Amino acid sequence: MAFPIGLAISGISSILGGLSGQAEADAQNAAIEAQHKYNMQAWRYGKRSTMADWRHSNKQWRLNQKNEETLAAFKDSTNLQDWDFKLKIQAAEYASQMKQFAKSEQIYGQQLTFNQMAQAAANEAEYRKLEDAIKEMAFQNQDIVIKALQAEGALAVKGQVGRSADKAEQAEFAALGRNQAILAESLLSAKADAGAAIRKIANDKFGADLAAEANRMLRPDRMPEPPKPLTTARAEYLKPRKPKAFDFGPQPVKGAMASSAGAWMGAGANFLDSNKSTIVKGLSTGEWG
């Protein structure tokens, strides 16, 4: 019983086909493994990059907060210095104004005193002038009376009597009356002049007092203090969120591997299908030819 050559050839072909399928499966599996290795490496790099970005953002967040506080503190310090300087300027200006006011009050008081002294001196001069005029008129009146008495005595010495003596006496008394009337009129005029002068002196003093009052400085008012500067507002920065597992994405999954058993099973199935009749016959009759 000879083994059929065709069956042997077919078996060998099936074996070669199985070997070829196994090589193809091995190549496919190597490519899947390499791709999976690359995907895992890229996933790990992406994860490290995400964490590095988060750490950098966290550092930037802390730096922003620090810079914001530094800048705000500098502004607060500068504003307080400006406010304190304004207070000092205001206090210095008020002190200077109060000195000027005190000096003005001193000059005002001295001017009023001077005006009062000037009025008193002018009044005294007018009263002295009127007193001198009264004394002068009294002396003149005395001289007139003496002259009248002397004239009357002279008439008596002459021994005049009768109507001529009466006329002479009446003439003397008339002259005495006229002279005394003139003196009285002069006295009234002197008193009127003195009164007018005293009133003018009073008016002049009143005008000088008004001028002093007009030049008098008003008492300065203390200005309200400038408001204390408010604290500079601080900006708030959102703290970066720490990455979670879902931020890295799903971990790569290795693709389905090709099996070499399938290639061998396929080769065997092809061999059996191609040589089914020969194999059945050989097994039934024992003849393979």
NUROMI-113674 format. One line per field, with one value per residue (C-alpha): residue number from 1; x, y, z; residue in three letters. Coordinates in Angstrom, 1 decimal. Example, Ala and Ser with C-alpha at 12.3 -4.5 7.8 and 13.67 -1.06 7.14 Angstrom:
<atoms>
nr = 1	2
X = 12.3	13.7
Y = -4.5	-1.1
Z = 7.8	7.1
rest = Ala	Ser
</atoms>
This chain:
<atoms>
nr = 1	2	3	4	5	6	7	8	9	10	11	12	13	14	15	16	17	18	19	20	21	22	23	24	25	26	27	28	29	30	31	32	33	34	35	36	37	38	39	40	41	42	43	44	45	46	47	48	49	50	51	52	53	54	55	56	57	58	59	60	61	62	63	64	65	66	67	68	69	70	71	72	73	74	75	76	77	78	79	80	81	82	83	84	85	86	87	88	89	90	91	92	93	94	95	96	97	98	99	100	101	102	103	104	105	106	107	108	109	110	111	112	113	114	115	116	117	118	119	120	121	122	123	124	125	126	127	128	129	130	131	132	133	134	135	136	137	138	139	140	141	142	143	144	145	146	147	148	149	150	151	152	153	154	155	156	157	158	159	160	161	162	163	164	165	166	167	168	169	170	171	172	173	174	175	176	177	178	179	180	181	182	183	184	185	186	187	188	189	190	191	192	193	194	195	196	197	198	199	200	201	202	203	204	205	206	207	208	209	210	211	212	213	214	215	216	217	218	219	220	221	222	223	224	225	226	227	228	229	230	231	232	233	234	235	236	237	238	239	240	241	242	243	244	245	246	247	248	249	250	251	252	253	254	255	256	257	258	259	260	261	262	263	264	265	266	267	268	269	270	271	272	273	274	275	276	277	278	279	280	281	282	283	284	285	286	287	288	289
X = 0.0	1.7	1.0	-0.3	2.1	-0.6	-1.8	1.7	2.1	-1.2	-0.1	3.1	1.3	-1.0	2.0	3.6	0.3	0.1	3.7	2.9	-0.2	1.8	4.4	1.7	0.1	3.4	4.1	0.7	1.1	4.5	3.0	0.1	2.7	4.8	1.7	0.6	4.0	4.0	0.5	1.4	4.6	2.5	-0.1	2.6	4.2	0.8	0.2	3.6	3.0	-0.4	1.1	4.0	1.5	-0.5	2.7	3.7	0.2	0.3	3.6	2.2	-0.9	1.2	3.5	0.4	-0.9	2.5	2.8	-0.7	-0.1	3.3	1.8	-1.3	0.9	3.1	0.1	-1.3	2.1	2.3	-1.3	-0.7	2.5	0.6	-2.2	0.2	2.0	-1.3	-2.1	1.2	0.8	-2.7	-1.5	1.4	-0.9	-3.3	-0.5	0.7	-2.8	-3.2	0.1	-1.1	-4.5	-2.7	-0.6	-3.7	-5.4	-2.4	-2.3	-6.0	-5.9	-2.9	-4.8	-7.9	-5.7	-4.0	-7.3	-8.6	-5.4	-5.5	-9.2	-8.4	-5.4	-7.5	-10.4	-8.0	-6.5	-10.0	-11.0	-7.8	-8.4	-12.0	-10.7	-8.1	-10.8	-13.1	-10.2	-9.3	-12.9	-13.1	-10.1	-11.6	-14.9	-13.0	-11.1	-14.4	-16.0	-12.9	-12.9	-16.6	-16.1	-13.1	-15.2	-18.0	-15.5	-14.0	-17.4	-18.0	-14.6	-15.6	-18.7	-21.1	-24.7	-28.0	-28.9	-25.4	-24.2	-27.1	-26.4	-22.7	-23.5	-26.0	-23.4	-20.9	-23.4	-24.5	-20.9	-20.4	-23.5	-22.4	-18.9	-20.2	-22.7	-19.8	-17.9	-20.9	-21.4	-17.7	-17.9	-20.9	-19.1	-16.0	-18.2	-19.9	-16.6	-15.3	-18.4	-18.1	-14.4	-15.1	-17.8	-15.4	-12.8	-15.3	-16.3	-12.7	-12.1	-15.1	-13.8	-10.4	-11.9	-13.9	-10.8	-9.0	-11.9	-11.9	-8.2	-8.8	-8.2	-11.0	-10.2	-9.2	-11.2	-9.5	-10.2	-11.6	-9.0	-8.7	-10.2	-7.9	-7.1	-8.9	-7.1	-6.3	-8.5	-6.7	-7.5	-8.4	-6.9	-8.5	-6.3	-5.5	-7.4	-5.3	-5.6	-7.8	-7.6	-10.1	-7.8	-5.3	-7.7	-8.2	-5.2	-4.4	-5.7	-3.7	-5.4	-6.6	-3.6	-3.7	-3.5	-1.2	-3.6	-6.1	-3.6	-2.8	-6.4	-7.2	-4.4	-5.6	-9.2	-8.1	-6.0	-8.9	-11.4	-9.1	-8.3	-11.5	-12.4	-8.9	-8.7	-12.2	-11.4	-8.1	-9.6	-12.4	-10.6	-7.0	-6.0	-4.4	-3.7
Y = 0.0	3.1	6.5	8.8	11.5	14.0	13.7	14.2	17.3	18.6	18.1	19.8	22.8	22.9	22.9	25.7	27.6	27.2	28.4	31.5	32.3	31.9	34.4	36.8	36.6	37.0	40.2	41.5	40.8	42.6	45.7	45.7	45.4	48.2	50.4	49.6	50.4	53.7	54.6	53.8	56.0	58.8	58.5	58.7	61.7	63.4	62.7	64.1	67.1	67.7	67.5	69.8	72.3	72.2	72.7	75.7	77.1	76.7	78.5	81.3	81.5	82.0	84.5	86.5	86.6	87.7	90.4	91.6	91.9	93.6	96.2	96.8	97.2	99.7	101.7	101.7	102.9	105.7	106.8	107.0	109.1	111.5	111.7	112.4	115.0	116.8	116.9	118.5	121.1	121.9	122.2	124.5	126.7	127.0	127.9	130.5	132.0	132.1	134.0	136.5	136.8	137.4	140.1	141.7	141.7	143.4	146.1	146.5	147.1	149.5	151.4	151.8	152.9	155.4	156.7	157.2	159.0	161.2	162.1	162.8	165.0	166.9	167.4	168.7	171.1	172.4	172.7	174.6	176.8	177.6	178.1	180.6	182.4	182.6	184.0	186.5	187.7	187.9	190.1	192.2	192.5	193.5	196.2	197.5	197.7	199.4	201.9	202.6	203.2	205.4	207.4	207.7	208.9	211.4	212.9	213.2	214.9	217.4	218.2	217.9	217.9	218.1	216.8	216.8	214.6	212.2	212.0	211.4	208.6	207.0	207.1	205.3	202.6	202.2	201.7	199.2	197.2	197.2	196.0	193.3	192.1	191.8	189.8	187.6	187.0	186.1	183.7	182.0	181.7	180.3	177.7	176.8	176.4	174.3	172.1	171.7	170.8	168.2	166.6	166.5	164.9	162.3	161.6	161.4	158.8	156.9	156.8	155.8	153.0	151.8	151.8	149.7	147.3	147.0	146.1	143.6	140.0	137.5	134.7	131.7	128.5	125.2	123.3	119.7	117.0	115.1	111.6	108.8	106.7	103.4	100.2	99.1	96.3	93.1	91.1	87.5	84.8	81.4	78.6	76.0	72.8	69.7	67.3	64.2	60.8	61.8	64.7	62.2	60.3	56.6	54.4	52.9	49.3	46.8	45.7	42.1	39.7	37.4	33.7	31.2	28.4	29.8	29.6	26.0	25.1	26.8	24.9	21.6	22.4	23.1	19.9	17.8	19.5	19.1	15.5	14.3	11.7	10.2	10.0	8.5	5.9	5.0	4.5	2.4	0.1	0.5	1.7	5.1	5.0
Z = 0.0	-1.2	0.3	-2.3	-3.4	-4.0	-0.5	0.8	-1.4	-0.2	3.4	2.9	1.3	4.3	6.6	4.6	4.7	8.5	8.8	6.7	8.8	11.9	10.6	9.7	13.1	14.8	12.7	13.5	17.2	17.1	15.5	18.1	20.9	19.5	19.1	22.6	23.9	22.1	23.3	26.9	26.6	25.0	27.8	30.5	28.8	28.6	32.3	33.3	31.1	32.7	36.1	35.1	33.8	37.0	39.1	36.9	37.2	40.9	41.1	38.9	41.1	44.3	42.5	41.3	44.9	46.2	43.6	44.2	47.9	47.4	45.0	47.2	50.3	48.4	47.3	50.9	52.2	49.6	50.2	53.9	53.4	51.1	53.6	56.5	54.4	53.6	57.3	58.1	55.3	56.5	60.1	59.1	57.0	59.9	62.3	59.9	59.5	63.3	63.6	61.0	62.8	66.2	64.5	62.9	66.3	67.9	65.2	65.5	69.2	68.9	66.2	68.4	71.3	69.1	67.7	71.3	72.3	69.3	70.0	73.6	72.6	70.0	72.4	75.1	72.5	71.6	75.3	76.0	73.1	74.3	77.8	76.6	74.6	77.7	79.7	77.0	76.8	80.6	80.6	77.8	79.7	82.8	80.8	79.4	82.8	84.2	81.4	81.9	85.6	84.9	82.4	85.0	87.6	85.2	84.6	88.3	88.7	86.1	88.1	85.2	86.3	84.7	81.3	79.9	82.8	82.2	78.5	79.1	81.6	79.2	76.5	78.7	79.7	76.1	75.0	77.9	76.8	73.2	74.1	76.4	73.7	71.3	73.9	74.5	70.8	70.5	73.4	71.9	68.6	70.3	72.1	68.9	67.1	69.9	69.8	66.0	66.3	69.0	66.9	63.9	66.1	67.1	63.5	62.5	65.3	64.2	60.6	61.8	63.9	60.9	58.7	61.4	61.5	57.7	57.8	60.6	59.6	60.1	62.5	60.3	60.4	60.6	57.4	57.7	57.5	54.3	54.6	55.5	52.4	52.1	52.0	48.4	47.2	46.6	43.4	44.0	41.8	41.2	42.5	39.8	40.2	40.8	38.0	38.6	37.0	34.3	33.2	31.9	29.7	29.7	29.8	26.4	25.9	23.9	20.7	20.2	19.4	16.4	17.3	15.2	16.2	13.8	11.0	11.7	12.1	8.8	7.1	8.5	7.5	3.9	3.8	5.0	2.7	-0.3	0.3	1.9	-0.7	-0.8	3.0	3.2	0.6	2.1	5.5	4.0	1.6	2.9	-0.5	-0.9	-4.5
rest = Met	Ala	Phe	Pro	Ile	Gly	Leu	Ala	Ile	Ser	Gly	Ile	Ser	Ser	Ile	Leu	Gly	Gly	Leu	Ser	Gly	Gln	Ala	Glu	Ala	Asp	Ala	Gln	Asn	Ala	Ala	Ile	Glu	Ala	Gln	His	Lys	Tyr	Asn	Met	Gln	Ala	Trp	Arg	Tyr	Gly	Lys	Arg	Ser	Thr	Met	Ala	Asp	Trp	Arg	His	Ser	Asn	Lys	Gln	Trp	Arg	Leu	Asn	Gln	Lys	Asn	Glu	Glu	Thr	Leu	Ala	Ala	Phe	Lys	Asp	Ser	Thr	Asn	Leu	Gln	Asp	Trp	Asp	Phe	Lys	Leu	Lys	Ile	Gln	Ala	Ala	Glu	Tyr	Ala	Ser	Gln	Met	Lys	Gln	Phe	Ala	Lys	Ser	Glu	Gln	Ile	Tyr	Gly	Gln	Gln	Leu	Thr	Phe	Asn	Gln	Met	Ala	Gln	Ala	Ala	Ala	Asn	Glu	Ala	Glu	Tyr	Arg	Lys	Leu	Glu	Asp	Ala	Ile	Lys	Glu	Met	Ala	Phe	Gln	Asn	Gln	Asp	Ile	Val	Ile	Lys	Ala	Leu	Gln	Ala	Glu	Gly	Ala	Leu	Ala	Val	Lys	Gly	Gln	Val	Gly	Arg	Ser	Ala	Asp	Lys	Ala	Glu	Gln	Ala	Glu	Phe	Ala	Ala	Leu	Gly	Arg	Asn	Gln	Ala	Ile	Leu	Ala	Glu	Ser	Leu	Leu	Ser	Ala	Lys	Ala	Asp	Ala	Gly	Ala	Ala	Ile	Arg	Lys	Ile	Ala	Asn	Asp	Lys	Phe	Gly	Ala	Asp	Leu	Ala	Ala	Glu	Ala	Asn	Arg	Met	Leu	Arg	Pro	Asp	Arg	Met	Pro	Glu	Pro	Pro	Lys	Pro	Leu	Thr	Thr	Ala	Arg	Ala	Glu	Tyr	Leu	Lys	Pro	Arg	Lys	Pro	Lys	Ala	Phe	Asp	Phe	Gly	Pro	Gln	Pro	Val	Lys	Gly	Ala	Met	Ala	Ser	Ser	Ala	Gly	Ala	Trp	Met	Gly	Ala	Gly	Ala	Asn	Phe	Leu	Asp	Ser	Asn	Lys	Ser	Thr	Ile	Val	Lys	Gly	Leu	Ser	Thr	Gly	Glu	Trp	Gly
</atoms>
